[in-house]
Amino acid sequence: MKRRDFIKAAALTTTAMTVTPSLSRAESEPVSSSVKSYRAIGKTGLKMSDISFGAGKLSTASMVRRAVDSGINYFDTAPDYGQSEKTIGEAMGKIKRDKIILTSKFCNPLPYPGHLPLGTTKKEYIAAVEASLSRMKTDYLDFVFVHAIGETSKDLESEKKRLLDPEMLEAVAALKKDGKVRFLGTSSHGPSNMEDLLMIAVRSGHFDLIQPSFNFMKFPKLPDVIKEAHKKGVGVIAMKTLAGAKEMKMESKGDEFSHAAFKWVLKHQEVSGLIITMKTAADIELYLKASGVTFTAADQRVLDRYAALYSGEYCRTGCGQCEGYCPAGVEIATVLRYQMYFANYGMEKRAMESYAALKQNAAPCQGCDQPVCITKCPYGLAVKEMLTDAHSTLLFTA
């Protein structure tokens, strides 16, 4: 995509959002959907709304206040989620701090990914949290995360060191002592060693919460991790629950796909809740209709139809079976996750900035005549074509 075309499209989108009266009215109308169920987060003593707010594309402070009015009490953000932390800070003046749960990450305020790498000092970990507190205009975080374990390195031992870094653990102890952090968590959407790393976190005794990618189309080993977490009193919050969030082209007879996907996740009683990116007031209204509702056979039929339509297009977040085989070193699963953010999540800018920061993008794929990635994909995806398309979409050009 040409830079000028992207900027023009973004400007038109911003203008449309500014002049469309329905959006402002929607944010000021009385709440019609609300949270119906709250679940314990492990043994922390905290309870979260079963469907909670992912602030990766937070637009306005009024969205935060509307979410709170709807009963949502858990908010997930990070320094590398654009202006998300600052926007939450703008909302804090009208929200009772002890009524919400705020989560952020050990990250720098860079275009995603800004995860603090192995080798970060205790002082730097503390400074990152203090900067988040300043942006969010709050005195403490309920949870701070070692974010995206399994993303920055394919090597299990290297990521294990980042997960259990003594400098990080000492920083957390100091932050807890000073009342600036209450609990420690970690998250993973892979692509490498997601289940193994989360199991290490659960069994280490250091973590109060894990946040895996979890949906109806993947993760055969993850239920074992979730059960172990429940056994040890570690909370589990699911993300990437919409299995790629592909645009539906089917008749569902009133059963929303998002509701079916959420209810499938929440039928697992060991799961504390899920987070989902909420971009508009309409998202809040739609998603909360699934709160506290039982998963049914009709929901399963919706998911089966979705799988039949999109199984051959969806790169399973957290799979990573093709990683390490590309002779050009293309970060296959990460490229396709950024493409998902662009095409299905409405996160075009974040996806393109993150793609630009990759050590090896998908440029070599177009001329590749030995696509090993295709033979390594257990789901039979047209990986080479998907990577070539992603490169064309995500690359800024003059």
C-alpha positions as a LaTeX table, in Angstrom:
\begin{tabular}{lrrr}
\hline
Residue & $x$ (\AA) & $y$ (\AA) & $z$ (\AA) \\
\hline
Met1 & 0.00 & 0.00 & 0.00 \\
Lys2 & 1.34 & 3.42 & $-0.91$ \\
Arg3 & 1.93 & 5.71 & 2.06 \\
Arg4 & $-0.12$ & 8.53 & 0.52 \\
Asp5 & $-3.05$ & 6.17 & $-0.12$ \\
Phe6 & $-2.97$ & 4.94 & 3.47 \\
Ile7 & $-2.82$ & 8.48 & 4.87 \\
Lys8 & $-5.68$ & 9.56 & 2.60 \\
Ala9 & $-7.82$ & 6.60 & 3.65 \\
Ala10 & $-7.08$ & 7.24 & 7.32 \\
Ala11 & $-8.04$ & 10.89 & 6.93 \\
Leu12 & $-11.32$ & 9.98 & 5.27 \\
Thr13 & $-12.08$ & 7.51 & 8.05 \\
Thr14 & $-11.36$ & 10.11 & 10.70 \\
Thr15 & $-13.56$ & 12.65 & 8.93 \\
Ala16 & $-16.38$ & 10.16 & 8.63 \\
Met17 & $-16.18$ & 9.34 & 12.33 \\
Thr18 & $-16.19$ & 13.03 & 13.19 \\
Val19 & $-19.22$ & 13.98 & 11.15 \\
Thr20 & $-21.34$ & 10.87 & 11.60 \\
Pro21 & $-23.91$ & 11.81 & 14.24 \\
Ser22 & $-24.93$ & 8.23 & 14.98 \\
Leu23 & $-21.61$ & 7.47 & 16.68 \\
Ser24 & $-21.81$ & 10.34 & 19.15 \\
Arg25 & $-25.45$ & 9.58 & 19.85 \\
Ala26 & $-24.66$ & 5.91 & 20.39 \\
Glu27 & $-22.02$ & 6.77 & 22.97 \\
Ser28 & $-24.44$ & 8.98 & 24.89 \\
Glu29 & $-27.53$ & 6.76 & 24.71 \\
Pro30 & $-28.58$ & 4.71 & 27.75 \\
Val31 & $-26.87$ & 1.35 & 28.05 \\
Ser32 & $-29.03$ & $-1.50$ & 26.76 \\
Ser33 & $-26.55$ & $-4.39$ & 27.02 \\
Ser34 & $-24.74$ & $-5.10$ & 30.26 \\
Val35 & $-22.47$ & $-7.64$ & 31.93 \\
Lys36 & $-24.41$ & $-10.53$ & 33.42 \\
Ser37 & $-21.57$ & $-12.57$ & 34.87 \\
Tyr38 & $-18.38$ & $-11.95$ & 36.84 \\
Arg39 & $-15.71$ & $-14.59$ & 37.44 \\
Ala40 & $-12.85$ & $-14.96$ & 39.86 \\
Ile41 & $-9.34$ & $-14.29$ & 38.57 \\
Gly42 & $-7.55$ & $-17.21$ & 40.17 \\
Lys43 & $-6.84$ & $-16.66$ & 43.84 \\
Thr44 & $-6.27$ & $-12.89$ & 43.52 \\
Gly45 & $-9.59$ & $-12.07$ & 45.17 \\
Leu46 & $-10.61$ & $-10.06$ & 42.10 \\
Lys47 & $-13.60$ & $-10.78$ & 39.89 \\
Met48 & $-13.79$ & $-9.66$ & 36.26 \\
Ser49 & $-16.58$ & $-9.17$ & 33.77 \\
Asp50 & $-16.73$ & $-12.35$ & 31.69 \\
Ile51 & $-16.49$ & $-10.25$ & 28.51 \\
Ser52 & $-13.98$ & $-7.46$ & 28.99 \\
Phe53 & $-12.39$ & $-4.54$ & 27.22 \\
Gly54 & $-9.37$ & $-4.91$ & 24.97 \\
Ala55 & $-8.06$ & $-1.38$ & 24.46 \\
Gly56 & $-5.79$ & $-2.05$ & 21.49 \\
Lys57 & $-7.81$ & 0.35 & 19.33 \\
Leu58 & $-9.29$ & 2.66 & 21.94 \\
Ser59 & $-10.71$ & 5.77 & 20.28 \\
Thr60 & $-12.12$ & 8.04 & 23.01 \\
Ala61 & $-12.34$ & 8.32 & 26.78 \\
Ser62 & $-16.13$ & 8.15 & 26.46 \\
Met63 & $-15.72$ & 4.52 & 25.32 \\
Val64 & $-14.11$ & 3.67 & 28.64 \\
Arg65 & $-16.87$ & 5.39 & 30.60 \\
Arg66 & $-19.55$ & 3.70 & 28.54 \\
Ala67 & $-17.94$ & 0.32 & 29.11 \\
Val68 & $-17.91$ & 0.93 & 32.86 \\
Asp69 & $-21.59$ & 1.97 & 32.72 \\
Ser70 & $-22.25$ & $-1.35$ & 30.96 \\
Gly71 & $-20.65$ & $-3.28$ & 33.84 \\
Ile72 & $-17.25$ & $-3.97$ & 32.25 \\
Asn73 & $-14.60$ & $-3.71$ & 34.94 \\
Tyr74 & $-11.45$ & $-5.19$ & 33.31 \\
Phe75 & $-9.38$ & $-3.11$ & 30.87 \\
Asp76 & $-6.37$ & $-4.46$ & 28.98 \\
Thr77 & $-3.88$ & $-2.00$ & 27.49 \\
Ala78 & $-0.16$ & $-1.53$ & 26.84 \\
Pro79 & 2.33 & 1.25 & 26.14 \\
Asp80 & 2.67 & 0.05 & 22.54 \\
Tyr81 & $-1.08$ & 0.25 & 21.83 \\
Gly82 & $-0.87$ & 3.74 & 20.36 \\
Gln83 & $-2.61$ & 6.37 & 22.55 \\
Ser84 & $-4.56$ & 3.76 & 24.52 \\
Glu85 & $-2.98$ & 4.41 & 27.93 \\
Lys86 & $-3.35$ & 8.19 & 27.58 \\
Thr87 & $-6.98$ & 7.80 & 26.56 \\
Ile88 & $-7.68$ & 5.66 & 29.61 \\
Gly89 & $-6.00$ & 8.38 & 31.67 \\
Glu90 & $-8.44$ & 10.92 & 30.22 \\
Ala91 & $-11.32$ & 8.79 & 31.50 \\
Met92 & $-9.96$ & 8.21 & 34.99 \\
Gly93 & $-11.26$ & 11.47 & 36.45 \\
Lys94 & $-14.84$ & 10.23 & 36.16 \\
Ile95 & $-14.28$ & 6.61 & 37.21 \\
Lys96 & $-13.86$ & 5.19 & 40.71 \\
Arg97 & $-10.47$ & 3.51 & 40.56 \\
Asp98 & $-11.36$ & 0.71 & 42.96 \\
Lys99 & $-14.27$ & $-0.33$ & 40.73 \\
Ile100 & $-12.08$ & $-1.30$ & 37.76 \\
Ile101 & $-9.16$ & $-3.61$ & 37.06 \\
Leu102 & $-6.35$ & $-2.06$ & 35.01 \\
Thr103 & $-3.80$ & $-4.18$ & 33.20 \\
Ser104 & $-0.76$ & $-3.05$ & 31.25 \\
Lys105 & 2.47 & $-4.56$ & 29.99 \\
Phe106 & 6.23 & $-4.32$ & 30.40 \\
Cys107 & 6.64 & $-2.40$ & 27.12 \\
Asn108 & 8.05 & 0.77 & 25.64 \\
Pro109 & 5.70 & 3.30 & 23.94 \\
Leu110 & 6.81 & 2.27 & 20.45 \\
Pro111 & 4.84 & 0.94 & 17.51 \\
Tyr112 & 3.95 & $-2.65$ & 18.40 \\
Pro113 & 5.86 & $-4.73$ & 19.42 \\
Gly114 & 7.55 & $-2.72$ & 22.17 \\
His115 & 8.09 & $-5.61$ & 24.60 \\
Leu116 & 10.98 & $-5.09$ & 27.00 \\
Pro117 & 13.64 & $-7.57$ & 25.86 \\
Leu118 & 15.82 & $-9.95$ & 27.82 \\
Gly119 & 18.62 & $-7.87$ & 29.30 \\
Thr120 & 16.31 & $-5.12$ & 30.56 \\
Thr121 & 17.38 & $-3.94$ & 34.01 \\
Lys122 & 15.30 & $-3.78$ & 37.17 \\
Lys123 & 15.41 & 0.00 & 36.96 \\
Glu124 & 14.09 & $-0.05$ & 33.39 \\
Tyr125 & 11.25 & $-2.41$ & 34.29 \\
Ile126 & 10.21 & $-0.08$ & 37.10 \\
Ala127 & 10.50 & 2.99 & 34.89 \\
Ala128 & 8.24 & 1.38 & 32.27 \\
Val129 & 5.49 & 0.80 & 34.83 \\
Glu130 & 5.85 & 4.28 & 36.30 \\
Ala131 & 5.49 & 5.75 & 32.81 \\
Ser132 & 2.29 & 3.71 & 32.30 \\
Leu133 & 0.92 & 4.96 & 35.62 \\
Ser134 & 1.66 & 8.53 & 34.59 \\
Arg135 & $-0.09$ & 8.14 & 31.23 \\
Met136 & $-3.12$ & 6.48 & 32.83 \\
Lys137 & $-3.28$ & 8.93 & 35.73 \\
Thr138 & $-3.48$ & 6.21 & 38.33 \\
Asp139 & $-1.41$ & 5.16 & 41.32 \\
Tyr140 & $-1.27$ & 1.44 & 40.63 \\
Leu141 & $-1.81$ & $-1.37$ & 38.12 \\
Asp142 & $-3.80$ & $-4.40$ & 39.14 \\
Phe143 & $-1.74$ & $-6.54$ & 36.77 \\
Val144 & 1.45 & $-6.01$ & 34.82 \\
Phe145 & 2.32 & $-8.51$ & 32.10 \\
Val146 & 5.43 & $-10.01$ & 30.62 \\
His147 & 3.85 & $-9.70$ & 27.21 \\
Ala148 & 3.77 & $-11.95$ & 24.15 \\
Ile149 & 6.00 & $-14.76$ & 25.32 \\
Gly150 & 6.98 & $-16.86$ & 22.30 \\
Glu151 & 6.91 & $-13.97$ & 19.86 \\
Thr152 & 10.32 & $-12.36$ & 20.07 \\
Ser153 & 12.29 & $-15.61$ & 19.83 \\
Lys154 & 11.66 & $-19.11$ & 18.52 \\
Asp155 & 14.07 & $-20.51$ & 21.11 \\
Leu156 & 12.29 & $-21.94$ & 24.15 \\
Glu157 & 15.17 & $-21.37$ & 26.53 \\
Ser158 & 15.65 & $-17.76$ & 25.47 \\
Glu159 & 11.98 & $-16.94$ & 26.01 \\
Lys160 & 11.99 & $-18.85$ & 29.29 \\
Lys161 & 14.78 & $-16.54$ & 30.45 \\
Arg162 & 12.68 & $-13.50$ & 29.51 \\
Leu163 & 9.68 & $-15.01$ & 31.30 \\
Leu164 & 11.59 & $-15.66$ & 34.52 \\
Asp165 & 14.15 & $-12.85$ & 34.32 \\
Pro166 & 15.43 & $-12.15$ & 37.87 \\
Glu167 & 15.65 & $-8.44$ & 37.04 \\
Met168 & 11.95 & $-8.45$ & 36.14 \\
Leu169 & 10.97 & $-10.44$ & 39.24 \\
Glu170 & 12.96 & $-8.10$ & 41.49 \\
Ala171 & 11.29 & $-5.12$ & 39.82 \\
Val172 & 7.85 & $-6.63$ & 40.44 \\
Ala173 & 8.70 & $-7.22$ & 44.09 \\
Ala174 & 9.77 & $-3.59$ & 44.45 \\
Leu175 & 6.67 & $-2.33$ & 42.62 \\
Lys176 & 4.42 & $-4.43$ & 44.84 \\
Lys177 & 6.15 & $-3.14$ & 47.95 \\
Asp178 & 5.57 & 0.44 & 46.79 \\
Gly179 & 1.91 & $-0.28$ & 46.00 \\
Lys180 & 2.34 & 0.35 & 42.28 \\
Val181 & 1.55 & $-3.19$ & 41.08 \\
Arg182 & $-0.69$ & $-5.80$ & 42.67 \\
Phe183 & $-0.22$ & $-8.93$ & 40.54 \\
Leu184 & 1.97 & $-10.39$ & 37.78 \\
Gly185 & 0.72 & $-11.95$ & 34.55 \\
Thr186 & 2.02 & $-13.17$ & 31.23 \\
Ser187 & 0.47 & $-13.55$ & 27.78 \\
Ser188 & 1.18 & $-15.49$ & 24.60 \\
His189 & $-0.20$ & $-15.73$ & 21.09 \\
Gly190 & 2.88 & $-17.62$ & 19.96 \\
Pro191 & 3.84 & $-18.34$ & 17.32 \\
Ser192 & 6.46 & $-20.38$ & 19.18 \\
Asn193 & 6.11 & $-22.59$ & 22.27 \\
Met194 & 2.93 & $-20.95$ & 23.57 \\
Glu195 & 1.66 & $-23.89$ & 25.60 \\
Asp196 & 5.09 & $-24.86$ & 26.93 \\
Leu197 & 5.92 & $-21.33$ & 28.07 \\
Leu198 & 2.56 & $-20.78$ & 29.71 \\
Met199 & 2.89 & $-24.09$ & 31.56 \\
Ile200 & 6.31 & $-22.96$ & 32.82 \\
Ala201 & 4.73 & $-19.73$ & 34.02 \\
Val202 & 1.91 & $-21.55$ & 35.80 \\
Arg203 & 4.26 & $-23.97$ & 37.56 \\
Ser204 & 6.86 & $-21.34$ & 38.47 \\
Gly205 & 4.75 & $-19.88$ & 41.27 \\
His206 & 5.55 & $-16.31$ & 40.17 \\
Phe207 & 2.47 & $-15.59$ & 38.06 \\
Asp208 & $-1.08$ & $-14.83$ & 39.13 \\
Leu209 & $-2.57$ & $-14.77$ & 35.63 \\
Ile210 & $-1.95$ & $-16.13$ & 32.14 \\
Gln211 & $-3.50$ & $-14.82$ & 28.92 \\
Pro212 & $-3.37$ & $-17.28$ & 26.02 \\
Ser213 & $-4.85$ & $-17.22$ & 22.55 \\
Phe214 & $-7.80$ & $-19.55$ & 22.88 \\
Asn215 & $-10.65$ & $-20.27$ & 20.48 \\
Phe216 & $-12.66$ & $-23.11$ & 18.98 \\
Met217 & $-10.31$ & $-23.74$ & 16.04 \\
Lys218 & $-6.97$ & $-24.60$ & 17.63 \\
Phe219 & $-4.86$ & $-25.39$ & 20.69 \\
Pro220 & $-5.02$ & $-29.14$ & 21.47 \\
Lys221 & $-2.51$ & $-28.83$ & 24.35 \\
Leu222 & $-3.88$ & $-25.64$ & 25.87 \\
Pro223 & $-6.68$ & $-27.28$ & 27.90 \\
Asp224 & $-3.99$ & $-29.03$ & 29.95 \\
Val225 & $-2.37$ & $-25.66$ & 30.70 \\
Ile226 & $-5.71$ & $-24.14$ & 31.64 \\
Lys227 & $-6.55$ & $-27.03$ & 33.98 \\
Glu228 & $-3.13$ & $-26.78$ & 35.63 \\
Ala229 & $-3.60$ & $-23.04$ & 36.08 \\
His230 & $-6.99$ & $-23.59$ & 37.70 \\
Lys231 & $-5.50$ & $-26.24$ & 39.99 \\
Lys232 & $-2.81$ & $-23.80$ & 41.16 \\
Gly233 & $-5.13$ & $-20.80$ & 41.50 \\
Val234 & $-3.74$ & $-18.95$ & 38.49 \\
Gly235 & $-6.30$ & $-16.94$ & 36.53 \\
Val236 & $-6.83$ & $-17.52$ & 32.80 \\
Ile237 & $-8.02$ & $-14.78$ & 30.43 \\
Ala238 & $-8.58$ & $-15.71$ & 26.79 \\
Met239 & $-7.72$ & $-13.55$ & 23.79 \\
Lys240 & $-7.94$ & $-14.04$ & 20.00 \\
Thr241 & $-11.29$ & $-15.69$ & 20.66 \\
Leu242 & $-12.81$ & $-14.93$ & 17.24 \\
Ala243 & $-10.49$ & $-17.28$ & 15.32 \\
Gly244 & $-9.29$ & $-14.66$ & 12.89 \\
Ala245 & $-12.48$ & $-12.58$ & 12.95 \\
Lys246 & $-13.12$ & $-13.34$ & 9.31 \\
Glu247 & $-16.03$ & $-11.49$ & 7.75 \\
Met248 & $-19.02$ & $-13.80$ & 7.80 \\
Lys249 & $-20.91$ & $-14.55$ & 4.58 \\
Met250 & $-23.55$ & $-16.93$ & 5.80 \\
Glu251 & $-27.03$ & $-16.99$ & 7.20 \\
Ser252 & $-26.87$ & $-17.60$ & 10.95 \\
Lys253 & $-30.60$ & $-17.22$ & 11.69 \\
Gly254 & $-29.95$ & $-14.53$ & 14.29 \\
Asp255 & $-27.09$ & $-16.30$ & 16.05 \\
Glu256 & $-24.17$ & $-13.89$ & 15.95 \\
Phe257 & $-20.85$ & $-15.57$ & 15.29 \\
Ser258 & $-19.13$ & $-13.48$ & 17.95 \\
His259 & $-21.66$ & $-14.65$ & 20.56 \\
Ala260 & $-21.12$ & $-18.30$ & 19.68 \\
Ala261 & $-17.34$ & $-17.90$ & 19.79 \\
Phe262 & $-17.44$ & $-16.13$ & 23.15 \\
Lys263 & $-19.82$ & $-18.65$ & 24.68 \\
Trp264 & $-17.59$ & $-21.51$ & 23.49 \\
Val265 & $-14.63$ & $-19.99$ & 25.37 \\
Leu266 & $-16.67$ & $-19.20$ & 28.47 \\
Lys267 & $-18.14$ & $-22.71$ & 28.72 \\
His268 & $-14.71$ & $-23.66$ & 30.05 \\
Gln269 & $-15.25$ & $-22.95$ & 33.73 \\
Glu270 & $-11.51$ & $-22.61$ & 34.37 \\
Val271 & $-11.47$ & $-19.47$ & 32.20 \\
Ser272 & $-11.79$ & $-16.26$ & 34.21 \\
Gly273 & $-13.02$ & $-14.25$ & 31.23 \\
Leu274 & $-12.05$ & $-13.00$ & 27.80 \\
Ile275 & $-10.89$ & $-9.74$ & 26.31 \\
Ile276 & $-12.03$ & $-8.47$ & 22.96 \\
Thr277 & $-11.07$ & $-5.28$ & 21.15 \\
Met278 & $-13.95$ & $-2.83$ & 21.40 \\
Lys279 & $-13.69$ & 0.00 & 18.90 \\
Thr280 & $-17.19$ & 1.50 & 19.03 \\
Ala281 & $-20.22$ & 1.75 & 21.28 \\
Ala282 & $-21.93$ & $-0.71$ & 18.94 \\
Asp283 & $-19.20$ & $-3.26$ & 19.75 \\
Ile284 & $-19.97$ & $-2.97$ & 23.45 \\
Glu285 & $-23.69$ & $-3.39$ & 22.82 \\
Leu286 & $-23.17$ & $-6.40$ & 20.55 \\
Tyr287 & $-20.55$ & $-8.29$ & 22.50 \\
Leu288 & $-22.19$ & $-7.98$ & 25.92 \\
Lys289 & $-25.29$ & $-9.76$ & 24.65 \\
Ala290 & $-23.25$ & $-12.96$ & 25.08 \\
Ser291 & $-22.40$ & $-12.25$ & 28.72 \\
Gly292 & $-23.60$ & $-14.93$ & 31.11 \\
Val293 & $-25.34$ & $-16.90$ & 28.32 \\
Thr294 & $-25.02$ & $-20.69$ & 27.99 \\
Phe295 & $-23.39$ & $-22.27$ & 24.95 \\
Thr296 & $-25.92$ & $-24.27$ & 22.91 \\
Ala297 & $-26.11$ & $-26.72$ & 20.04 \\
Ala298 & $-27.21$ & $-23.83$ & 17.82 \\
Asp299 & $-24.01$ & $-21.98$ & 18.73 \\
Gln300 & $-21.98$ & $-25.02$ & 17.75 \\
Arg301 & $-23.68$ & $-25.07$ & 14.36 \\
Val302 & $-22.68$ & $-21.43$ & 13.83 \\
Leu303 & $-19.06$ & $-22.27$ & 14.67 \\
Asp304 & $-19.14$ & $-25.31$ & 12.40 \\
Arg305 & $-20.32$ & $-23.17$ & 9.48 \\
Tyr306 & $-17.61$ & $-20.59$ & 10.19 \\
Ala307 & $-14.96$ & $-23.31$ & 10.27 \\
Ala308 & $-16.23$ & $-24.76$ & 6.99 \\
Leu309 & $-15.95$ & $-21.34$ & 5.34 \\
Tyr310 & $-12.65$ & $-20.14$ & 6.77 \\
Ser311 & $-10.58$ & $-23.09$ & 7.95 \\
Gly312 & $-8.51$ & $-22.91$ & 4.76 \\
Glu313 & $-7.81$ & $-19.18$ & 5.22 \\
Tyr314 & $-7.12$ & $-18.87$ & 8.93 \\
Cys315 & $-3.52$ & $-19.02$ & 10.15 \\
Arg316 & $-4.02$ & $-20.42$ & 13.66 \\
Thr317 & $-2.56$ & $-17.89$ & 16.08 \\
Gly318 & $-0.13$ & $-19.74$ & 18.32 \\
Cys319 & 0.42 & $-22.70$ & 15.99 \\
Gly320 & 3.94 & $-21.99$ & 14.71 \\
Gln321 & 4.40 & $-25.37$ & 13.00 \\
Cys322 & 5.94 & $-23.72$ & 9.92 \\
Glu323 & 8.33 & $-21.52$ & 11.87 \\
Gly324 & 12.05 & $-21.99$ & 11.32 \\
Tyr325 & 11.80 & $-23.75$ & 7.95 \\
Cys326 & 11.86 & $-20.75$ & 5.62 \\
Pro327 & 15.35 & $-20.49$ & 4.06 \\
Ala328 & 14.93 & $-16.69$ & 3.83 \\
Gly329 & 14.00 & $-16.41$ & 7.48 \\
Val330 & 10.53 & $-14.94$ & 6.89 \\
Glu331 & 8.61 & $-14.62$ & 10.17 \\
Ile332 & 5.64 & $-16.43$ & 8.70 \\
Ala333 & 3.13 & $-16.58$ & 11.55 \\
Thr334 & 3.88 & $-13.03$ & 12.67 \\
Val335 & 3.43 & $-11.66$ & 9.14 \\
Leu336 & 0.07 & $-13.39$ & 8.85 \\
Arg337 & $-1.01$ & $-12.15$ & 12.28 \\
Tyr338 & $-0.27$ & $-8.58$ & 11.22 \\
Gln339 & $-2.27$ & $-9.22$ & 8.05 \\
Met340 & $-5.15$ & $-10.38$ & 10.28 \\
Tyr341 & $-4.90$ & $-7.14$ & 12.28 \\
Phe342 & $-5.07$ & $-5.15$ & 9.05 \\
Ala343 & $-7.79$ & $-7.05$ & 7.21 \\
Asn344 & $-10.05$ & $-8.27$ & 10.01 \\
Tyr345 & $-9.35$ & $-6.25$ & 13.16 \\
Gly346 & $-9.45$ & $-2.74$ & 11.68 \\
Met347 & $-5.92$ & $-2.02$ & 12.99 \\
Glu348 & $-4.39$ & $-0.90$ & 9.70 \\
Lys349 & $-1.85$ & 1.59 & 11.04 \\
Arg350 & $-0.64$ & $-0.68$ & 13.83 \\
Ala351 & $-0.31$ & $-3.61$ & 11.42 \\
Met352 & 1.73 & $-1.62$ & 8.88 \\
Glu353 & 4.02 & $-0.07$ & 11.50 \\
Ser354 & 4.65 & $-3.46$ & 13.08 \\
Tyr355 & 5.31 & $-5.04$ & 9.69 \\
Ala356 & 7.84 & $-2.33$ & 8.89 \\
Ala357 & 9.73 & $-3.21$ & 12.08 \\
Leu358 & 10.17 & $-6.92$ & 11.23 \\
Lys359 & 13.71 & $-8.14$ & 10.79 \\
Gln360 & 12.61 & $-10.17$ & 7.78 \\
Asn361 & 9.34 & $-9.41$ & 6.06 \\
Ala362 & 7.70 & $-11.43$ & 3.29 \\
Ala363 & 9.51 & $-9.77$ & 0.38 \\
Pro364 & 11.35 & $-13.01$ & $-0.61$ \\
Cys365 & 8.10 & $-14.95$ & $-0.93$ \\
Gln366 & 7.08 & $-13.67$ & $-4.35$ \\
Gly367 & 10.12 & $-15.15$ & $-6.06$ \\
Cys368 & 10.30 & $-18.31$ & $-3.97$ \\
Asp369 & 10.17 & $-21.51$ & $-6.06$ \\
Gln370 & 10.58 & $-23.90$ & $-3.10$ \\
Pro371 & 7.86 & $-22.91$ & $-0.60$ \\
Val372 & 8.67 & $-25.25$ & 2.28 \\
Cys373 & 6.11 & $-23.38$ & 4.38 \\
Ile374 & 3.26 & $-25.00$ & 2.44 \\
Thr375 & 4.41 & $-28.53$ & 3.22 \\
Lys376 & 4.86 & $-27.71$ & 6.91 \\
Cys377 & 1.40 & $-26.21$ & 7.48 \\
Pro378 & $-0.77$ & $-28.84$ & 9.21 \\
Tyr379 & $-3.93$ & $-27.08$ & 7.97 \\
Gly380 & $-3.09$ & $-27.06$ & 4.27 \\
Leu381 & $-3.06$ & $-23.28$ & 3.92 \\
Ala382 & $-1.79$ & $-21.59$ & 0.76 \\
Val383 & 0.96 & $-20.03$ & 2.83 \\
Lys384 & 3.10 & $-18.60$ & 0.01 \\
Glu385 & 0.13 & $-16.82$ & $-1.60$ \\
Met386 & $-1.04$ & $-15.54$ & 1.79 \\
Leu387 & 2.41 & $-14.15$ & 2.55 \\
Thr388 & 2.72 & $-12.51$ & $-0.87$ \\
Asp389 & $-0.67$ & $-10.87$ & $-0.40$ \\
Ala390 & 0.28 & $-9.72$ & 3.11 \\
His391 & 3.47 & $-8.11$ & 1.82 \\
Ser392 & 1.54 & $-6.23$ & $-0.84$ \\
Thr393 & $-1.00$ & $-5.03$ & 1.72 \\
Leu394 & 1.27 & $-4.12$ & 4.60 \\
Leu395 & 4.28 & $-2.59$ & 2.88 \\
Phe396 & 4.57 & 1.19 & 2.83 \\
Thr397 & 5.78 & 2.28 & $-0.61$ \\
Ala398 & 6.79 & 5.66 & $-1.96$ \\
\hline
\end{tabular}
